Amino acid sequence: MNKLNATESLRSYWLVAAAVVLIAPGASMIFSGFLEGMDVTSLTKAVADQYVVKKGNLLITSALGLLPLLLLTLVMWVVGKFVRSVHYRRSMFFGGVTAIVLIIVWANTTHWRSYLPDKQFLSWPHGIELVIGPLIFAPIAMLLGVLAGWLTSRYF
């Protein structure tokens, strides 16, 4: 596969990864609501309301999840300068994206499980996981995921 096809291939994967990262906070809220025993109607209203509030806005939470994905793009660009194998690069990319999504789902599920079904925000430091997860834990997990993807593609 030549370089152009490899770049195009990773670009289409990036678009799918961005969509998954944007959907993950809302899906985590829905999952948390079902775990807390909410019915579909009240859960749908809670999710819709959460997209328009100032505190804990799902759009902002989703946008924060894109920052580690942009860092992954930079890492993959640097890796692309040294690693020509598309197989390695694709595995490294998937390892990084998987780690990012897992951290985002974990942070959101942790937050929404305590918020739902009462819809009462707890005091400080509750809610900080929505910021710390994507901005601190996800980049570290992403680098470990890239390393795991490289090792997996190299030895398996």
N, CA, C and O atoms as a GROMACS GRO file, in nm:
protein
  624
    1MET      N    1   0.086  -0.118   0.000
    1MET     CA    2   0.000   0.000   0.000
    1MET      C    3   0.090   0.124   0.000
    1MET      O    4   0.180   0.135   0.083
    2ASN      N    5   0.065   0.214  -0.091
    2ASN     CA    6   0.151   0.332  -0.094
    2ASN      C    7   0.112   0.432   0.014
    2ASN      O    8   0.012   0.414   0.084
    3LYS      N    9   0.193   0.537   0.026
    3LYS     CA   10   0.175   0.631   0.137
    3LYS      C   11   0.039   0.702   0.131
    3LYS      O   12  -0.024   0.722   0.235
    4LEU      N   13  -0.007   0.740   0.013
    4LEU     CA   14  -0.134   0.810   0.001
    4LEU      C   15  -0.250   0.722   0.050
    4LEU      O   16  -0.337   0.770   0.123
    5ASN      N   17  -0.250   0.595   0.010
    5ASN     CA   18  -0.357   0.507   0.055
    5ASN      C   19  -0.354   0.485   0.205
    5ASN      O   20  -0.459   0.476   0.268
    6ALA      N   21  -0.234   0.476   0.261
    6ALA     CA   22  -0.223   0.458   0.407
    6ALA      C   23  -0.278   0.580   0.479
    6ALA      O   24  -0.348   0.567   0.579
    7THR      N   25  -0.247   0.700   0.429
    7THR     CA   26  -0.296   0.823   0.490
    7THR      C   27  -0.447   0.832   0.478
    7THR      O   28  -0.515   0.866   0.574
    8GLU      N   29  -0.500   0.802   0.362
    8GLU     CA   30  -0.644   0.805   0.342
    8GLU      C   31  -0.713   0.703   0.433
    8GLU      O   32  -0.819   0.730   0.489
    9SER      N   33  -0.651   0.587   0.447
    9SER     CA   34  -0.710   0.483   0.531
    9SER      C   35  -0.718   0.530   0.676
    9SER      O   36  -0.822   0.513   0.740
   10LEU      N   37  -0.611   0.587   0.729
   10LEU     CA   38  -0.612   0.636   0.867
   10LEU      C   39  -0.705   0.755   0.883
   10LEU      O   40  -0.763   0.774   0.990
   11ARG      N   41  -0.720   0.836   0.779
   11ARG     CA   42  -0.811   0.951   0.787
   11ARG      C   43  -0.955   0.905   0.803
   11ARG      O   44  -1.030   0.962   0.882
   12SER      N   45  -0.994   0.803   0.730
   12SER     CA   46  -1.131   0.754   0.745
   12SER      C   47  -1.151   0.690   0.882
   12SER      O   48  -1.259   0.702   0.940
   13TYR      N   49  -1.049   0.623   0.935
   13TYR     CA   50  -1.057   0.570   1.070
   13TYR      C   51  -1.067   0.683   1.172
   13TYR      O   52  -1.137   0.670   1.273
   14TRP      N   53  -0.998   0.793   1.146
   14TRP     CA   54  -1.002   0.906   1.238
   14TRP      C   55  -1.144   0.963   1.246
   14TRP      O   56  -1.191   0.998   1.354
   15LEU      N   57  -1.211   0.972   1.134
   15LEU     CA   58  -1.348   1.026   1.134
   15LEU      C   59  -1.442   0.935   1.214
   15LEU      O   60  -1.527   0.984   1.288
   16VAL      N   61  -1.426   0.805   1.200
   16VAL     CA   62  -1.508   0.712   1.278
   16VAL      C   63  -1.473   0.726   1.426
   16VAL      O   64  -1.562   0.727   1.511
   17ALA      N   65  -1.344   0.738   1.458
   17ALA     CA   66  -1.301   0.753   1.598
   17ALA      C   67  -1.356   0.883   1.657
   17ALA      O   68  -1.398   0.884   1.773
   18ALA      N   69  -1.356   0.991   1.580
   18ALA     CA   70  -1.410   1.118   1.628
   18ALA      C   71  -1.560   1.105   1.657
   18ALA      O   72  -1.609   1.157   1.757
   19ALA      N   73  -1.631   1.036   1.571
   19ALA     CA   74  -1.775   1.015   1.594
   19ALA      C   75  -1.798   0.934   1.721
   19ALA      O   76  -1.888   0.964   1.799
   20VAL      N   77  -1.717   0.831   1.742
   20VAL     CA   78  -1.733   0.748   1.863
   20VAL      C   79  -1.702   0.830   1.988
   20VAL      O   80  -1.774   0.819   2.088
   21VAL      N   81  -1.597   0.911   1.983
   21VAL     CA   82  -1.561   0.995   2.098
   21VAL      C   83  -1.671   1.098   2.126
   21VAL      O   84  -1.699   1.127   2.243
   22LEU      N   85  -1.732   1.152   2.024
   22LEU     CA   86  -1.840   1.249   2.044
   22LEU      C   87  -1.967   1.184   2.099
   22LEU      O   88  -2.042   1.248   2.172
   23ILE      N   89  -1.991   1.059   2.064
   23ILE     CA   90  -2.111   0.989   2.109
   23ILE      C   91  -2.093   0.930   2.248
   23ILE      O   92  -2.192   0.911   2.320
   24ALA      N   93  -1.970   0.901   2.288
   24ALA     CA   94  -1.943   0.828   2.412
   24ALA      C   95  -2.003   0.893   2.538
   24ALA      O   96  -2.061   0.820   2.618
   25PRO      N   97  -1.993   1.026   2.560
   25PRO     CA   98  -2.052   1.081   2.682
   25PRO      C   99  -2.204   1.064   2.690
   25PRO      O  100  -2.258   1.031   2.796
   26GLY      N  101  -2.273   1.087   2.581
   26GLY     CA  102  -2.418   1.068   2.581
   26GLY      C  103  -2.456   0.922   2.600
   26GLY      O  104  -2.551   0.891   2.672
   27ALA      N  105  -2.381   0.832   2.536
   27ALA     CA  106  -2.408   0.689   2.553
   27ALA      C  107  -2.380   0.646   2.697
   27ALA      O  108  -2.450   0.562   2.752
   28SER      N  109  -2.276   0.705   2.757
   28SER     CA  110  -2.245   0.672   2.896
   28SER      C  111  -2.356   0.720   2.989
   28SER      O  112  -2.389   0.653   3.087
   29MET      N  113  -2.413   0.836   2.958
   29MET     CA  114  -2.522   0.886   3.041
   29MET      C  115  -2.643   0.794   3.028
   29MET      O  116  -2.709   0.765   3.128
   30ILE      N  117  -2.674   0.750   2.908
   30ILE     CA  118  -2.786   0.659   2.887
   30ILE      C  119  -2.761   0.526   2.960
   30ILE      O  120  -2.850   0.474   3.026
   31PHE      N  121  -2.640   0.474   2.947
   31PHE     CA  122  -2.605   0.349   3.015
   31PHE      C  123  -2.617   0.365   3.167
   31PHE      O  124  -2.669   0.277   3.235
   32SER      N  125  -2.569   0.478   3.219
   32SER     CA  126  -2.578   0.503   3.363
   32SER      C  127  -2.722   0.515   3.408
   32SER      O  128  -2.758   0.467   3.516
   33GLY      N  129  -2.805   0.579   3.327
   33GLY     CA  130  -2.946   0.592   3.360
   33GLY      C  131  -3.015   0.457   3.368
   33GLY      O  132  -3.096   0.434   3.458
   34PHE      N  133  -2.984   0.369   3.275
   34PHE     CA  134  -3.042   0.235   3.280
   34PHE      C  135  -2.991   0.158   3.402
   34PHE      O  136  -3.067   0.083   3.463
   35LEU      N  137  -2.863   0.177   3.437
   35LEU     CA  138  -2.810   0.110   3.556
   35LEU      C  139  -2.877   0.161   3.683
   35LEU      O  140  -2.891   0.087   3.781
   36GLU      N  141  -2.919   0.288   3.682
   36GLU     CA  142  -2.985   0.346   3.799
   36GLU      C  143  -3.134   0.320   3.800
   36GLU      O  144  -3.204   0.364   3.892
   37GLY      N  145  -3.186   0.250   3.700
   37GLY     CA  146  -3.326   0.211   3.699
   37GLY      C  147  -3.421   0.316   3.643
   37GLY      O  148  -3.541   0.311   3.671
   38MET      N  149  -3.372   0.409   3.564
   38MET     CA  150  -3.460   0.510   3.505
   38MET      C  151  -3.536   0.450   3.387
   38MET      O  152  -3.486   0.360   3.320
   39ASP      N  153  -3.656   0.501   3.364
   39ASP     CA  154  -3.731   0.455   3.248
   39ASP      C  155  -3.687   0.536   3.125
   39ASP      O  156  -3.619   0.638   3.137
   40VAL      N  157  -3.726   0.489   3.008
   40VAL     CA  158  -3.679   0.546   2.882
   40VAL      C  159  -3.723   0.692   2.867
   40VAL      O  160  -3.646   0.774   2.819
   41THR      N  161  -3.845   0.724   2.906
   41THR     CA  162  -3.896   0.860   2.890
   41THR      C  163  -3.820   0.959   2.974
   41THR      O  164  -3.777   1.063   2.923
   42SER      N  165  -3.803   0.931   3.102
   42SER     CA  166  -3.730   1.025   3.188
   42SER      C  167  -3.583   1.032   3.153
   42SER      O  168  -3.520   1.136   3.168
   43LEU      N  169  -3.528   0.922   3.106
   43LEU     CA  170  -3.388   0.922   3.065
   43LEU      C  171  -3.368   1.004   2.938
   43LEU      O  172  -3.270   1.077   2.926
   44THR      N  173  -3.459   0.993   2.843
   44THR     CA  174  -3.451   1.072   2.721
   44THR      C  175  -3.461   1.221   2.753
   44THR      O  176  -3.388   1.301   2.696
   45LYS      N  177  -3.550   1.257   2.843
   45LYS     CA  178  -3.562   1.397   2.884
   45LYS      C  179  -3.436   1.445   2.955
   45LYS      O  180  -3.391   1.557   2.933
   46ALA      N  181  -3.379   1.361   3.040
   46ALA     CA  182  -3.256   1.398   3.113
   46ALA      C  183  -3.140   1.420   3.017
   46ALA      O  184  -3.063   1.514   3.033
   47VAL      N  185  -3.126   1.333   2.917
   47VAL     CA  186  -3.017   1.348   2.820
   47VAL      C  187  -3.038   1.474   2.737
   47VAL      O  188  -2.944   1.550   2.716
   48ALA      N  189  -3.160   1.498   2.691
   48ALA     CA  190  -3.188   1.618   2.612
   48ALA      C  191  -3.163   1.744   2.694
   48ALA      O  192  -3.107   1.841   2.644
   49ASP      N  193  -3.204   1.743   2.820
   49ASP     CA  194  -3.179   1.859   2.907
   49ASP      C  195  -3.030   1.881   2.930
   49ASP      O  196  -2.986   1.995   2.941
   50GLN      N  197  -2.954   1.774   2.936
   50GLN     CA  198  -2.812   1.787   2.967
   50GLN      C  199  -2.733   1.848   2.852
   50GLN      O  200  -2.621   1.895   2.873
   51TYR      N  201  -2.788   1.848   2.733
   51TYR     CA  202  -2.720   1.911   2.619
   51TYR      C  203  -2.734   2.064   2.621
   51TYR      O  204  -2.664   2.132   2.545
   52VAL      N  205  -2.822   2.119   2.704
   52VAL     CA  206  -2.843   2.264   2.702
   52VAL      C  207  -2.808   2.334   2.833
   52VAL      O  208  -2.816   2.456   2.841
   53VAL      N  209  -2.769   2.259   2.936
   53VAL     CA  210  -2.736   2.321   3.064
   53VAL      C  211  -2.591   2.370   3.064
   53VAL      O  212  -2.511   2.330   2.980
   54LYS      N  213  -2.559   2.458   3.160
   54LYS     CA  214  -2.423   2.509   3.171
   54LYS      C  215  -2.330   2.411   3.241
   54LYS      O  216  -2.216   2.391   3.199
   55LYS      N  217  -2.378   2.349   3.347
   55LYS     CA  218  -2.295   2.262   3.430
   55LYS      C  219  -2.308   2.117   3.383
   55LYS      O  220  -2.418   2.061   3.384
   56GLY      N  221  -2.198   2.056   3.342
   56GLY     CA  222  -2.202   1.918   3.296
   56GLY      C  223  -2.261   1.901   3.157
   56GLY      O  224  -2.322   1.798   3.128
   57ASN      N  225  -2.244   2.000   3.071
   57ASN     CA  226  -2.299   1.997   2.936
   57ASN      C  227  -2.234   1.883   2.856
   57ASN      O  228  -2.112   1.870   2.852
   58LEU      N  229  -2.317   1.802   2.794
   58LEU     CA  230  -2.265   1.688   2.718
   58LEU      C  231  -2.188   1.730   2.593
   58LEU      O  232  -2.097   1.659   2.551
   59LEU      N  233  -2.223   1.844   2.534
   59LEU     CA  234  -2.147   1.891   2.418
   59LEU      C  235  -2.005   1.929   2.456
   59LEU      O  236  -1.909   1.898   2.385
   60ILE      N  237  -1.991   1.997   2.570
   60ILE     CA  238  -1.857   2.037   2.616
   60ILE      C  239  -1.778   1.913   2.656
   60ILE      O  240  -1.659   1.903   2.625
   61THR      N  241  -1.843   1.821   2.722
   61THR     CA  242  -1.776   1.696   2.760
   61THR      C  243  -1.730   1.620   2.637
   61THR      O  244  -1.621   1.563   2.636
   62SER      N  245  -1.812   1.618   2.534
   62SER     CA  246  -1.774   1.552   2.409
   62SER      C  247  -1.657   1.622   2.342
   62SER      O  248  -1.566   1.557   2.291
   63ALA      N  249  -1.660   1.754   2.342
   63ALA     CA  250  -1.552   1.831   2.280
   63ALA      C  251  -1.419   1.810   2.353
   63ALA      O  252  -1.314   1.804   2.290
   64LEU      N  253  -1.425   1.798   2.486
   64LEU     CA  254  -1.302   1.770   2.560
   64LEU      C  255  -1.244   1.634   2.521
   64LEU      O  256  -1.122   1.616   2.525
   65GLY      N  257  -1.328   1.542   2.483
   65GLY     CA  258  -1.281   1.411   2.440
   65GLY      C  259  -1.206   1.415   2.308
   65GLY      O  260  -1.130   1.324   2.277
   66LEU      N  261  -1.228   1.520   2.229
   66LEU     CA  262  -1.156   1.531   2.101
   66LEU      C  263  -1.011   1.574   2.120
   66LEU      O  264  -0.928   1.549   2.032
   67LEU      N  265  -0.978   1.638   2.231
   67LEU     CA  266  -0.841   1.684   2.252
   67LEU      C  267  -0.739   1.570   2.256
   67LEU      O  268  -0.636   1.580   2.190
   68PRO      N  269  -0.765   1.461   2.330
   68PRO     CA  270  -0.669   1.350   2.322
   68PRO      C  271  -0.665   1.285   2.183
   68PRO      O  272  -0.563   1.230   2.143
   69LEU      N  273  -0.777   1.292   2.111
   69LEU     CA  274  -0.778   1.238   1.976
   69LEU      C  275  -0.689   1.322   1.884
   69LEU      O  276  -0.622   1.269   1.796
   70LEU      N  277  -0.690   1.454   1.905
   70LEU     CA  278  -0.600   1.540   1.828
   70LEU      C  279  -0.454   1.513   1.863
   70LEU      O  280  -0.367   1.516   1.776
   71LEU      N  281  -0.427   1.486   1.991
   71LEU     CA  282  -0.292   1.449   2.032
   71LEU      C  283  -0.252   1.316   1.967
   71LEU      O  284  -0.137   1.300   1.926
   72LEU      N  285  -0.344   1.223   1.959
   72LEU     CA  286  -0.317   1.096   1.890
   72LEU      C  287  -0.284   1.120   1.743
   72LEU      O  288  -0.197   1.053   1.687
   73THR      N  289  -0.352   1.215   1.681
   73THR     CA  290  -0.323   1.248   1.542
   73THR      C  291  -0.179   1.299   1.528
   73THR      O  292  -0.109   1.261   1.434
   74LEU      N  293  -0.136   1.383   1.620
   74LEU     CA  294   0.001   1.432   1.619
   74LEU      C  295   0.100   1.317   1.640
   74LEU      O  296   0.201   1.308   1.571
   75VAL      N  297   0.070   1.230   1.735
   75VAL     CA  298   0.158   1.115   1.761
   75VAL      C  299   0.166   1.027   1.637
   75VAL      O  300   0.274   0.981   1.600
   76MET      N  301   0.053   1.002   1.572
   76MET     CA  302   0.053   0.916   1.454
   76MET      C  303   0.125   0.983   1.337
   76MET      O  304   0.184   0.914   1.254
   77TRP      N  305   0.122   1.115   1.330
   77TRP     CA  306   0.197   1.185   1.226
   77TRP      C  307   0.347   1.166   1.248
   77TRP      O  308   0.422   1.141   1.153
   78VAL      N  309   0.391   1.178   1.373
   78VAL     CA  310   0.532   1.158   1.405
   78VAL      C  311   0.571   1.012   1.380
   78VAL      O  312   0.677   0.984   1.324
   79VAL      N  313   0.486   0.919   1.422
   79VAL     CA  314   0.512   0.777   1.400
   79VAL      C  315   0.520   0.748   1.251
   79VAL      O  316   0.602   0.666   1.208
   80GLY      N  317   0.436   0.813   1.172
   80GLY     CA  318   0.436   0.792   1.028
   80GLY      C  319   0.566   0.832   0.961
   80GLY      O  320   0.598   0.783   0.853
   81LYS      N  321   0.642   0.921   1.024
   81LYS     CA  322   0.772   0.960   0.970
   81LYS      C  323   0.876   0.850   0.987
   81LYS      O  324   0.974   0.845   0.914
   82PHE      N  325   0.854   0.760   1.085
   82PHE     CA  326   0.952   0.657   1.115
   82PHE      C  327   0.904   0.516   1.080
   82PHE      O  328   0.986   0.430   1.048
   83VAL      N  329   0.775   0.492   1.087
   83VAL     CA  330   0.718   0.360   1.062
   83VAL      C  331   0.639   0.364   0.932
   83VAL      O  332   0.540   0.437   0.921
   84ARG      N  333   0.683   0.288   0.834
   84ARG     CA  334   0.615   0.288   0.704
   84ARG      C  335   0.506   0.182   0.694
   84ARG      O  336   0.420   0.191   0.606
   85SER      N  337   0.509   0.084   0.780
   85SER     CA  338   0.412  -0.025   0.772
   85SER      C  339   0.273   0.023   0.814
   85SER      O  340   0.254   0.073   0.925
   86VAL      N  341   0.178   0.007   0.725
   86VAL     CA  342   0.041   0.046   0.754
   86VAL      C  343  -0.018  -0.043   0.863
   86VAL      O  344  -0.099   0.002   0.943
   87HIS      N  345   0.023  -0.168   0.865
   87HIS     CA  346  -0.026  -0.262   0.966
   87HIS      C  347   0.011  -0.212   1.106
   87HIS      O  348  -0.074  -0.212   1.195
   88TYR      N  349   0.134  -0.172   1.126
   88TYR     CA  350   0.177  -0.120   1.256
   88TYR      C  351   0.102   0.008   1.292
   88TYR      O  352   0.052   0.023   1.404
   89ARG      N  353   0.094   0.099   1.198
   89ARG     CA  354   0.030   0.228   1.224
   89ARG      C  355  -0.117   0.212   1.256
   89ARG      O  356  -0.170   0.280   1.344
   90ARG      N  357  -0.185   0.124   1.185
   90ARG     CA  358  -0.327   0.102   1.211
   90ARG      C  359  -0.348   0.041   1.350
   90ARG      O  360  -0.440   0.081   1.422
   91SER      N  361  -0.265  -0.055   1.387
   91SER     CA  362  -0.276  -0.116   1.520
   91SER      C  363  -0.246  -0.014   1.629
   91SER      O  364  -0.313  -0.012   1.732
   92MET      N  365  -0.148   0.070   1.607
   92MET     CA  366  -0.114   0.174   1.704
   92MET      C  367  -0.229   0.273   1.719
   92MET      O  368  -0.261   0.315   1.830
   93PHE      N  369  -0.289   0.311   1.607
   93PHE     CA  370  -0.402   0.403   1.609
   93PHE      C  371  -0.520   0.344   1.685
   93PHE      O  372  -0.579   0.410   1.770
   94PHE      N  373  -0.554   0.219   1.655
   94PHE     CA  374  -0.666   0.155   1.724
   94PHE      C  375  -0.638   0.138   1.873
   94PHE      O  376  -0.729   0.152   1.955
   95GLY      N  377  -0.513   0.110   1.909
   95GLY     CA  378  -0.478   0.101   2.050
   95GLY      C  379  -0.499   0.233   2.121
   95GLY      O  380  -0.552   0.236   2.232
   96GLY      N  381  -0.457   0.342   2.058
   96GLY     CA  382  -0.476   0.475   2.117
   96GLY      C  383  -0.622   0.515   2.128
   96GLY      O  384  -0.664   0.568   2.231
   97VAL      N  385  -0.698   0.490   2.023
   97VAL     CA  386  -0.841   0.525   2.024
   97VAL      C  387  -0.917   0.443   2.128
   97VAL      O  388  -1.003   0.496   2.198
   98THR      N  389  -0.885   0.315   2.137
   98THR     CA  390  -0.951   0.230   2.236
   98THR      C  391  -0.927   0.282   2.377
   98THR      O  392  -1.019   0.287   2.459
   99ALA      N  393  -0.803   0.320   2.407
   99ALA     CA  394  -0.770   0.372   2.539
   99ALA      C  395  -0.845   0.503   2.567
   99ALA      O  396  -0.896   0.523   2.677
  100ILE      N  397  -0.852   0.591   2.469
  100ILE     CA  398  -0.923   0.718   2.486
  100ILE      C  399  -1.071   0.694   2.515
  100ILE      O  400  -1.126   0.752   2.608
  101VAL      N  401  -1.133   0.609   2.436
  101VAL     CA  402  -1.276   0.582   2.454
  101VAL      C  403  -1.303   0.516   2.589
  101VAL      O  404  -1.401   0.550   2.655
  102LEU      N  405  -1.218   0.425   2.630
  102LEU     CA  406  -1.238   0.360   2.760
  102LEU      C  407  -1.229   0.460   2.875
  102LEU      O  408  -1.309   0.454   2.968
  103ILE      N  409  -1.134   0.552   2.870
  103ILE     CA  410  -1.121   0.653   2.975
  103ILE      C  411  -1.242   0.746   2.975
  103ILE      O  412  -1.293   0.781   3.082
  104ILE      N  413  -1.287   0.787   2.857
  104ILE     CA  414  -1.402   0.878   2.849
  104ILE      C  415  -1.528   0.809   2.901
  104ILE      O  416  -1.606   0.869   2.974
  105VAL      N  417  -1.549   0.685   2.864
  105VAL     CA  418  -1.666   0.611   2.913
  105VAL      C  419  -1.657   0.592   3.064
  105VAL      O  420  -1.756   0.608   3.134
  106TRP      N  421  -1.538   0.557   3.114
  106TRP     CA  422  -1.520   0.540   3.258
  106TRP      C  423  -1.550   0.670   3.333
  106TRP      O  424  -1.624   0.669   3.432
  107ALA      N  425  -1.493   0.782   3.287
  107ALA     CA  426  -1.514   0.911   3.356
  107ALA      C  427  -1.661   0.952   3.354
  107ALA      O  428  -1.715   0.996   3.455
  108ASN      N  429  -1.725   0.938   3.240
  108ASN     CA  430  -1.865   0.977   3.229
  108ASN      C  431  -1.957   0.884   3.308
  108ASN      O  432  -2.051   0.931   3.372
  109THR      N  433  -1.930   0.756   3.303
  109THR     CA  434  -2.014   0.663   3.380
  109THR      C  435  -2.000   0.689   3.529
  109THR      O  436  -2.098   0.683   3.603
  110THR      N  437  -1.878   0.717   3.574
  110THR     CA  438  -1.856   0.749   3.715
  110THR      C  439  -1.936   0.873   3.755
  110THR      O  440  -1.997   0.875   3.861
  111HIS      N  441  -1.935   0.974   3.671
  111HIS     CA  442  -2.006   1.097   3.702
  111HIS      C  443  -2.157   1.079   3.697
  111HIS      O  444  -2.228   1.116   3.791
  112TRP      N  445  -2.207   1.023   3.589
  112TRP     CA  446  -2.352   1.016   3.570
  112TRP      C  447  -2.419   0.918   3.664
  112TRP      O  448  -2.537   0.932   3.693
  113ARG      N  449  -2.346   0.818   3.713
  113ARG     CA  450  -2.406   0.724   3.809
  113ARG      C  451  -2.443   0.794   3.939
  113ARG      O  452  -2.541   0.757   4.003
  114SER      N  453  -2.366   0.895   3.978
  114SER     CA  454  -2.400   0.967   4.102
  114SER      C  455  -2.498   1.082   4.076
  114SER      O  456  -2.563   1.129   4.169
  115TYR      N  457  -2.509   1.127   3.953
  115TYR     CA  458  -2.599   1.238   3.918
  115TYR      C  459  -2.743   1.189   3.898
  115TYR      O  460  -2.838   1.255   3.940
  116LEU      N  461  -2.757   1.075   3.833
  116LEU     CA  462  -2.890   1.023   3.802
  116LEU      C  463  -2.939   0.934   3.915
  116LEU      O  464  -2.853   0.880   3.985
  117PRO      N  465  -3.062   0.914   3.939
  117PRO     CA  466  -3.179   0.970   3.874
  117PRO      C  467  -3.226   1.102   3.936
  117PRO      O  468  -3.319   1.163   3.884
  118ASP      N  469  -3.163   1.147   4.047
  118ASP     CA  470  -3.210   1.269   4.114
  118ASP      C  471  -3.178   1.397   4.039
  118ASP      O  472  -3.244   1.500   4.060
  119LYS      N  473  -3.078   1.392   3.953
  119LYS     CA  474  -3.032   1.508   3.876
  119LYS      C  475  -2.988   1.623   3.967
  119LYS      O  476  -3.021   1.739   3.944
  120GLN      N  477  -2.915   1.586   4.072
  120GLN     CA  478  -2.859   1.684   4.166
  120GLN      C  479  -2.708   1.676   4.158
  120GLN      O  480  -2.648   1.571   4.180
  121PHE      N  481  -2.645   1.791   4.128
  121PHE     CA  482  -2.499   1.793   4.126
  121PHE      C  483  -2.447   1.797   4.269
  121PHE      O  484  -2.493   1.875   4.351
  122LEU      N  485  -2.352   1.711   4.296
  122LEU     CA  486  -2.289   1.709   4.426
  122LEU      C  487  -2.184   1.821   4.432
  122LEU      O  488  -2.149   1.878   4.329
  123SER      N  489  -2.136   1.851   4.552
  123SER     CA  490  -2.041   1.961   4.567
  123SER      C  491  -1.902   1.919   4.519
  123SER      O  492  -1.879   1.805   4.480
  124TRP      N  493  -1.811   2.014   4.524
  124TRP     CA  494  -1.673   1.994   4.483
  124TRP      C  495  -1.613   1.876   4.556
  124TRP      O  496  -1.643   1.863   4.674
  125PRO      N  497  -1.536   1.792   4.501
  125PRO     CA  498  -1.478   1.790   4.367
  125PRO      C  499  -1.556   1.705   4.268
  125PRO      O  500  -1.502   1.666   4.164
  126HIS      N  501  -1.681   1.676   4.297
  126HIS     CA  502  -1.758   1.593   4.207
  126HIS      C  503  -1.778   1.664   4.072
  126HIS      O  504  -1.807   1.783   4.068
  127GLY      N  505  -1.761   1.591   3.965
  127GLY     CA  506  -1.771   1.646   3.830
  127GLY      C  507  -1.636   1.675   3.770
  127GLY      O  508  -1.624   1.697   3.649
  128ILE      N  509  -1.532   1.675   3.853
  128ILE     CA  510  -1.398   1.703   3.802
  128ILE      C  511  -1.350   1.590   3.710
  128ILE      O  512  -1.263   1.610   3.625
  129GLU      N  513  -1.408   1.470   3.728
  129GLU     CA  514  -1.367   1.358   3.642
  129GLU      C  515  -1.402   1.382   3.495
  129GLU      O  516  -1.340   1.324   3.406
  130LEU      N  517  -1.503   1.468   3.470
  130LEU     CA  518  -1.538   1.501   3.332
  130LEU      C  519  -1.429   1.585   3.264
  130LEU      O  520  -1.422   1.589   3.142
  131VAL      N  521  -1.345   1.650   3.344
  131VAL     CA  522  -1.235   1.730   3.290
  131VAL      C  523  -1.103   1.652   3.299
  131VAL      O  524  -1.026   1.648   3.203
  132ILE      N  525  -1.078   1.592   3.415
  132ILE     CA  526  -0.953   1.521   3.436
  132ILE      C  527  -0.943   1.398   3.344
  132ILE      O  528  -0.836   1.367   3.292
  133GLY      N  529  -1.054   1.329   3.324
  133GLY     CA  530  -1.053   1.209   3.239
  133GLY      C  531  -0.999   1.237   3.100
  133GLY      O  532  -0.899   1.177   3.060
  134PRO      N  533  -1.063   1.328   3.024
  134PRO     CA  534  -1.014   1.352   2.888
  134PRO      C  535  -0.882   1.430   2.881
  134PRO      O  536  -0.803   1.408   2.789
  135LEU      N  537  -0.857   1.518   2.976
  135LEU     CA  538  -0.739   1.604   2.963
  135LEU      C  539  -0.613   1.547   3.026
  135LEU      O  540  -0.503   1.582   2.984
  136ILE      N  541  -0.624   1.459   3.125
  136ILE     CA  542  -0.504   1.405   3.191
  136ILE      C  543  -0.494   1.255   3.171
  136ILE      O  544  -0.392   1.206   3.123
  137PHE      N  545  -0.598   1.181   3.209
  137PHE     CA  546  -0.590   1.035   3.202
  137PHE      C  547  -0.592   0.983   3.058
  137PHE      O  548  -0.519   0.888   3.027
  138ALA      N  549  -0.672   1.042   2.972
  138ALA     CA  550  -0.684   0.991   2.834
  138ALA      C  551  -0.554   1.004   2.755
  138ALA      O  552  -0.519   0.910   2.684
  139PRO      N  553  -0.480   1.116   2.762
  139PRO     CA  554  -0.353   1.119   2.688
  139PRO      C  555  -0.251   1.016   2.737
  139PRO      O  556  -0.178   0.957   2.656
  140ILE      N  557  -0.247   0.993   2.868
  140ILE     CA  558  -0.155   0.892   2.921
  140ILE      C  559  -0.199   0.754   2.875
  140ILE      O  560  -0.117   0.674   2.830
  141ALA      N  561  -0.328   0.726   2.885
  141ALA     CA  562  -0.381   0.597   2.839
  141ALA      C  563  -0.362   0.581   2.689
  141ALA      O  564  -0.337   0.471   2.641
  142MET      N  565  -0.374   0.691   2.614
  142MET     CA  566  -0.356   0.686   2.470
  142MET      C  567  -0.214   0.644   2.435
  142MET      O  568  -0.194   0.561   2.346
  143LEU      N  569  -0.115   0.701   2.504
  143LEU     CA  570   0.024   0.662   2.477
  143LEU      C  571   0.047   0.515   2.511
  143LEU      O  572   0.118   0.445   2.438
  144LEU      N  573  -0.011   0.470   2.621
  144LEU     CA  574   0.001   0.328   2.656
  144LEU      C  575  -0.071   0.240   2.553
  144LEU      O  576  -0.025   0.131   2.520
  145GLY      N  577  -0.186   0.288   2.502
  145GLY     CA  578  -0.259   0.215   2.399
  145GLY      C  579  -0.182   0.208   2.268
  145GLY      O  580  -0.185   0.105   2.200
  146VAL      N  581  -0.114   0.316   2.233
  146VAL     CA  582  -0.031   0.316   2.112
  146VAL      C  583   0.083   0.215   2.128
  146VAL      O  584   0.113   0.140   2.036
  147LEU      N  585   0.145   0.214   2.245
  147LEU     CA  586   0.251   0.117   2.272
  147LEU      C  587   0.197  -0.026   2.267
  147LEU      O  588   0.260  -0.114   2.209
  148ALA      N  589   0.080  -0.048   2.327
  148ALA     CA  590   0.018  -0.182   2.324
  148ALA      C  591  -0.016  -0.222   2.180
  148ALA      O  592   0.001  -0.338   2.143
  149GLY      N  593  -0.065  -0.127   2.100
  149GLY     CA  594  -0.095  -0.157   1.959
  149GLY      C  595   0.030  -0.192   1.881
  149GLY      O  596   0.028  -0.283   1.798
  150TRP      N  597   0.138  -0.122   1.908
  150TRP     CA  598   0.264  -0.152   1.840
  150TRP      C  599   0.315  -0.290   1.880
  150TRP      O  600   0.355  -0.370   1.795
  151LEU      N  601   0.314  -0.319   2.011
  151LEU     CA  602   0.360  -0.450   2.058
  151LEU      C  603   0.271  -0.563   2.005
  151LEU      O  604   0.320  -0.669   1.969
  152THR      N  605   0.141  -0.539   2.002
  152THR     CA  606   0.049  -0.641   1.951
  152THR      C  607   0.074  -0.669   1.804
  152THR      O  608   0.078  -0.785   1.762
  153SER      N  609   0.091  -0.565   1.725
  153SER     CA  610   0.112  -0.586   1.582
  153SER      C  611   0.251  -0.642   1.555
  153SER      O  612   0.271  -0.708   1.453
  154ARG      N  613   0.344  -0.618   1.643
  154ARG     CA  614   0.480  -0.666   1.622
  154ARG      C  615   0.494  -0.814   1.658
  154ARG      O  616   0.565  -0.889   1.590
  155TYR      N  617   0.427  -0.856   1.765
  155TYR     CA  618   0.448  -0.993   1.814
  155TYR      C  619   0.333  -1.089   1.790
  155TYR      O  620   0.345  -1.208   1.818
  156PHE      N  621   0.221  -1.040   1.738
  156PHE     CA  622   0.108  -1.130   1.713
  156PHE      C  623   0.062  -1.124   1.571
  156PHE      O  624  -0.032  -1.194   1.534
   0.00000   0.00000   0.00000
